[in-house]
Amino acid sequence: MTDTDPGPTTGFPLPHRDGLGPLPEFTALRRDAPCARIRLPSGDPAWLVTRYADVRTVLGDPRFSRTRATRGTGPRMASVPTLPDSILAADPPEHTRLRKLIAPAFTARRAQAMRRDMARLVSGLLDALTAHDRPADLVPLFTRPLPLAVICDLLGTPRQDGDRLDAWCDTLRNLTAAPDAAVTAAVDEMTGYLAALVAAKRRHPADDVVSTLIAAHDDGERLTQEELISFCLVLLVGGYGTTADRLAGMVHLLLDEPGRYRRLCRAPDTIPRAAEELLRYAQTNVQANLRVATEDVELGGVTIAEGEAVMAVNSSANHDETVFEDPGRLDLDRAHNPHLSFGYGVHHCVGAQIARVQLQEALAGLVHRLPDLRAAAPPRWKTGLKTRAPRTLPVTW
Amino acid sequence: MPSGDDPATASDGTLRAHIDPELCVGSGICLATAPRHFEPTMDARSRARPDAPPADDRAQDAAALCPMEAIHFVRAREPTPRTAPPEARS
């Protein structure tokens, strides 16, 4: 904290609440203190940014650096370093070099070309689900295995390690649930796992993203070994854990008010728009990847000094009353919906287009095959993580 | 007459970026990658700046990173000043 302006400090992390509904702390901050001082789990101070326009500025403006929040000295989210060689820690032009390697595999066109395979995966999972005893937990039977299969097929990695990946994904999203040593251990274990996969893939390259990255490392020296492993890790965690949590959250929101689910059953052609609204509404992220200002910046009525940390939360931006009409209402017909659920700027989620197609196909399969799907009991929720998500989703039909 | 003297053919065409508004989803990647070439629109999407310089490596990077493949390059004449008015020429 600077000694010139101590200022009041807002509580962070927010107290845990089950569910994905509006968070009153963010609502109050948007109204009263859109750029609020917080103290990070590391003990370092930061600015918490909650309004839509300010969040877009932080995410899109090169004066806010991810590299300075992850490498060298400076304010940190946690006291353990995680993945300083990953694309998430890179600023342009280094970020551009890394992202260009994989961008062709993640275009909207490629995602659309994957739609039929995804529909087939959905269908296969629903065949197994409908043969299952009722009630059943949709998380292990549907919301996890679908994204696991999609990302593993894309990367060219084995599908059968889901349980280990689940544990690592959650630990990497730790906010308060696990000690620092557990996070470090998970990163080490996952790094070792991926190094072995890369070594195996190097002997048997194929038409997949990991092979593309290996070629970039081996042939052109366009990628260091550390960058290669970190890249695989980020793609796997993002493609699997994040998508699985999002899908489970979406199904929960639809079943929580059965009229929503029935509506999609009646009008499945509205699923793409409904999925965007579910992405907007769900207050999944209760924090954000830290950035550090590279120069003094005026934002939200305060001056963020060079070297200070900034956390711009997309969940809060998605409920900004000046951008979204009646933001606390889940409106499956919402037409104007420039949500920031996939981020904004150079770090905009590389898997966004694949996630969109996948979520659409998952919902389409559910309403087509299980029009009587309903919650059998309240979900249990993950706690102490950077993102909120159902841990279980008991359903019947 | 040397072609350079005639504004109609003054340039054999520098590349300028263009964003297909039907494809843009407003990821903001191009704005952050090549801010001199692109700007935000009122509806939270992106477009080419009317005053953008000729496309360079940064603009090409933005096109390579666009998930919608919405950025294309068109050959356009340099924004050469219009032919000077007759009185100034005399």
Interface residues (C-beta under 8 A of the other chain):
Chain A: R56 L59 G60 D61 P62 P92 P93 T96 R99 K100 A103 F106 T107 A108 R109 P338 F342 Y344 G345 V346 H348 V350 A352 Q353
Chain B: L23 G26 S27 G28 I29 L31 A32 T33 P35 D43 A44 D61 A64 L65 P67 M68 E69
